Amino acid sequence: MNIPAHLRYTSSHEWLRRESDGTVTIGITDHAQAQLGDLVFIELPKAGRKVGAGEACAVVESVKAASDVYAPLAGEVVAANADAVATPEAVNQDAYAAWLFRIRPTDPSAMDAMLDARGYQAVIGE
């Protein structure tokens, strides 16, 4: 299972990457996409939407099931990945390249409380 060490993770299977401009990029993990199977539909939050930590704000749907994607941090959505919406299978091909949305967190230090790669590995039992 691919769990990049430079990212942070949630127990609900989102990954987070801090960007140089202070925003945080969010996607679903390789484990999550493997469990879902072939993705066929993605719905993402619109830029400008304010989200709370733990709030369901996106949906990924596969041939097996639909699953909510949660905002790991409170903040404002600043971008959604239109390419992922147009080609959901890109998430299956590389879950860490096919990000879903970016937020400007209300409290950037909250990211420090997220799981590191080893912690996420323990969550999924790898």
C-alpha contacts under 8 A as a table, 3 or more apart, distances in Angstrom:
res1	aa1	res2	aa2	distance
1	M	30	D	7.02
1	M	31	H	6.72
1	M	126	E	7.67
2	N	30	D	6.18
2	N	31	H	7.69
3	I	29	T	7.77
3	I	30	D	7.36
3	I	117	A	5.99
3	I	121	Q	7.51
4	P	7	L	5.96
4	P	117	A	6.56
5	A	8	R	7.89
5	A	116	D	7.05
5	A	117	A	5.14
5	A	118	R	7.97
6	H	17	R	7.80
6	H	117	A	7.74
7	L	15	W	6.48
7	L	16	L	5.78
7	L	17	R	5.41
7	L	116	D	6.88
7	L	117	A	7.00
8	R	15	W	5.67
8	R	16	L	5.07
8	R	17	R	6.62
8	R	111	M	7.53
8	R	114	M	5.80
8	R	115	L	5.50
8	R	116	D	4.99
8	R	117	A	6.67
9	Y	13	H	6.67
9	Y	14	E	5.70
9	Y	15	W	4.46
9	Y	16	L	6.04
9	Y	114	M	5.77
9	Y	115	L	4.86
9	Y	116	D	6.18
9	Y	117	A	7.08
9	Y	120	Y	6.19
10	T	13	H	5.36
10	T	14	E	5.35
10	T	15	W	6.58
10	T	72	P	6.98
10	T	114	M	6.08
10	T	115	L	5.97
10	T	120	Y	7.15
11	S	14	E	7.51
11	S	115	L	7.72
11	S	120	Y	6.83
11	S	123	V	6.48
12	S	70	Y	7.55
13	H	28	I	5.86
13	H	29	T	5.56
13	H	31	H	7.44
13	H	32	A	5.91
14	E	26	I	6.62
14	E	27	G	5.55
14	E	28	I	4.37
14	E	29	T	5.63
14	E	69	V	7.25
14	E	70	Y	7.42
14	E	72	P	7.47
15	W	26	I	5.60
15	W	27	G	5.38
15	W	28	I	5.75
15	W	29	T	5.80
15	W	96	Y	7.95
16	L	24	V	6.35
16	L	25	T	5.60
16	L	26	I	4.72
16	L	27	G	6.85
17	R	24	V	5.49
17	R	25	T	5.10
17	R	26	I	6.64
18	R	22	G	6.70
18	R	23	T	6.21
18	R	24	V	4.58
18	R	25	T	6.48
19	E	22	G	5.55
19	E	23	T	5.37
19	E	24	V	5.73
19	E	25	T	7.06
20	S	23	T	7.34
22	G	104	R	6.69
22	G	105	P	8.00
22	G	108	P	7.64
23	T	102	R	6.41
23	T	103	I	5.53
23	T	104	R	4.52
23	T	105	P	6.71
24	V	102	R	5.40
24	V	103	I	5.39
24	V	104	R	6.35
24	V	105	P	7.15
25	T	99	W	6.74
25	T	100	L	7.56
25	T	101	F	5.98
25	T	102	R	4.35
25	T	103	I	6.68
26	I	99	W	5.87
26	I	100	L	5.85
26	I	101	F	5.49
26	I	102	R	5.95
26	I	103	I	7.97
27	G	95	A	7.12
27	G	96	Y	6.91
27	G	98	A	7.14
27	G	99	W	4.54
27	G	100	L	4.87
27	G	101	F	6.90
28	I	32	A	6.17
28	I	33	Q	6.89
28	I	69	V	7.55
28	I	95	A	6.37
28	I	96	Y	7.62
28	I	99	W	7.55
28	I	100	L	7.71
29	T	32	A	5.12
29	T	33	Q	6.43
29	T	95	A	5.90
29	T	96	Y	6.95
30	D	33	Q	5.28
30	D	34	A	6.14
30	D	92	N	7.66
30	D	94	D	7.47
30	D	95	A	5.27
30	D	96	Y	7.30
31	H	34	A	5.16
31	H	35	Q	6.23
31	H	124	I	7.95
32	A	35	Q	5.15
32	A	36	L	6.20
33	Q	36	L	5.08
33	Q	37	G	6.04
33	Q	38	D	7.69
33	Q	39	L	7.67
33	Q	91	V	7.02
33	Q	92	N	5.82
33	Q	95	A	7.05
34	A	37	G	5.34
34	A	92	N	7.23
36	L	39	L	7.22
36	L	61	E	7.87
36	L	62	S	5.97
36	L	63	V	7.89
36	L	64	K	6.39
36	L	65	A	6.60
37	G	62	S	6.01
37	G	63	V	6.79
37	G	64	K	6.68
37	G	92	N	7.62
38	D	62	S	5.32
38	D	63	V	6.03
38	D	64	K	7.97
38	D	89	E	6.51
38	D	92	N	6.55
39	L	42	I	7.75
39	L	60	V	6.94
39	L	61	E	5.67
39	L	62	S	4.00
39	L	63	V	6.60
39	L	88	P	5.51
39	L	89	E	5.45
39	L	91	V	7.45
39	L	92	N	6.86
40	V	60	V	7.96
40	V	61	E	5.89
40	V	62	S	5.16
40	V	63	V	6.69
40	V	88	P	5.70
40	V	89	E	6.75
41	F	60	V	5.98
41	F	61	E	5.02
41	F	62	S	6.78
41	F	85	V	6.86
41	F	88	P	5.92
42	I	58	A	7.50
42	I	59	V	5.70
42	I	60	V	4.58
42	I	61	E	6.20
42	I	84	A	7.20
42	I	85	V	5.19
42	I	88	P	6.26
43	E	58	A	5.48
43	E	59	V	5.08
43	E	60	V	6.55
43	E	85	V	6.73
44	L	57	C	6.97
44	L	58	A	4.64
44	L	59	V	6.69
44	L	80	A	6.28
44	L	81	N	7.87
44	L	85	V	7.65
44	L	100	L	7.00
44	L	101	F	7.11
45	P	49	R	6.85
45	P	57	C	5.87
45	P	58	A	5.91
45	P	77	V	7.13
45	P	80	A	6.69
45	P	101	F	7.50
46	K	49	R	5.92
46	K	77	V	6.82
46	K	78	V	7.97
46	K	79	A	7.21
46	K	80	A	6.58
47	A	76	E	7.56
47	A	77	V	4.90
47	A	78	V	4.72
47	A	79	A	5.21
47	A	80	A	6.73
48	G	76	E	5.91
48	G	77	V	5.40
48	G	78	V	6.06
49	R	76	E	5.63
49	R	77	V	5.38
50	K	74	A	7.60
50	K	75	G	5.68
50	K	76	E	4.35
50	K	77	V	6.31
51	V	55	E	6.41
51	V	57	C	7.36
51	V	71	A	6.68
51	V	73	L	7.85
51	V	74	A	5.42
51	V	75	G	5.51
51	V	76	E	6.10
51	V	77	V	7.33
52	G	55	E	5.33
52	G	71	A	6.76
52	G	73	L	6.59
52	G	74	A	4.18
52	G	75	G	6.58
53	A	70	Y	7.71
53	A	71	A	5.45
53	A	72	P	5.12
53	A	73	L	4.30
53	A	74	A	4.35
53	A	75	G	7.90
54	G	70	Y	5.38
54	G	71	A	5.28
54	G	72	P	5.46
54	G	73	L	7.02
54	G	74	A	7.93
55	E	70	Y	5.25
55	E	71	A	5.43
55	E	72	P	7.75
56	A	68	D	5.81
56	A	69	V	5.62
56	A	70	Y	4.26
56	A	71	A	6.38
57	C	68	D	7.22
57	C	69	V	6.12
57	C	70	Y	5.70
57	C	71	A	6.36
58	A	68	D	5.82
58	A	69	V	4.90
58	A	70	Y	6.84
59	V	66	A	6.83
59	V	67	S	5.68
59	V	68	D	4.56
59	V	69	V	5.61
60	V	66	A	5.76
60	V	67	S	5.41
60	V	68	D	6.46
60	V	69	V	7.11
61	E	64	K	7.79
61	E	65	A	5.83
61	E	66	A	4.05
61	E	67	S	6.19
62	S	65	A	5.29
62	S	66	A	6.09
71	A	74	A	6.90
73	L	105	P	6.17
73	L	106	T	7.75
73	L	107	D	7.81
73	L	110	A	6.94
73	L	111	M	7.20
74	A	105	P	5.64
74	A	106	T	5.73
74	A	107	D	7.31
75	G	103	I	6.01
75	G	104	R	5.41
75	G	105	P	4.12
75	G	106	T	4.70
75	G	107	D	7.77
76	E	103	I	5.23
76	E	104	R	5.30
76	E	105	P	6.55
76	E	106	T	7.68
77	V	80	A	7.67
77	V	101	F	7.08
77	V	102	R	5.77
77	V	103	I	4.21
77	V	104	R	6.46
78	V	101	F	7.68
78	V	102	R	5.62
78	V	103	I	5.26
78	V	104	R	6.54
79	A	101	F	5.56
79	A	102	R	5.15
79	A	103	I	7.11
80	A	100	L	5.96
80	A	101	F	4.25
80	A	102	R	6.46
81	N	84	A	5.49
81	N	85	V	6.78
81	N	98	A	7.89
81	N	99	W	6.59
81	N	100	L	5.24
81	N	101	F	5.85
82	A	85	V	5.05
82	A	86	A	6.19
83	D	86	A	5.06
83	D	87	T	6.00
83	D	88	P	7.97
84	A	87	T	5.12
84	A	88	P	5.06
84	A	89	E	7.84
84	A	90	A	6.49
84	A	91	V	6.98
84	A	98	A	6.14
84	A	99	W	7.30
84	A	100	L	6.64
85	V	88	P	5.60
87	T	90	A	5.78
88	P	91	V	5.85
88	P	92	N	7.58
89	E	92	N	5.12
89	E	93	Q	6.46
90	A	93	Q	4.95
90	A	94	D	6.20
90	A	95	A	7.37
90	A	98	A	6.10
91	V	94	D	5.30
91	V	95	A	4.44
91	V	96	Y	7.64
91	V	97	A	7.59
91	V	98	A	5.15
91	V	99	W	7.75
92	N	95	A	5.94
94	D	97	A	5.47
94	D	98	A	6.20
95	A	98	A	5.36
95	A	99	W	7.08
96	Y	99	W	6.28
105	P	108	P	5.36
107	D	110	A	5.69
108	P	111	M	6.00
109	S	112	D	5.58
109	S	113	A	7.77
110	A	113	A	5.61
110	A	114	M	7.43
111	M	114	M	5.41
115	L	118	R	7.66
115	L	119	G	5.19
115	L	120	Y	5.74
116	D	119	G	5.22
116	D	120	Y	6.21
117	A	120	Y	5.17
117	A	121	Q	6.06
118	R	121	Q	5.00
118	R	122	A	6.37
119	G	122	A	5.16
119	G	123	V	6.45
120	Y	123	V	4.94
120	Y	124	I	6.43
121	Q	124	I	5.41
121	Q	125	G	6.02
121	Q	126	E	5.24
122	A	125	G	4.99
122	A	126	E	6.29
123	V	126	E	7.93
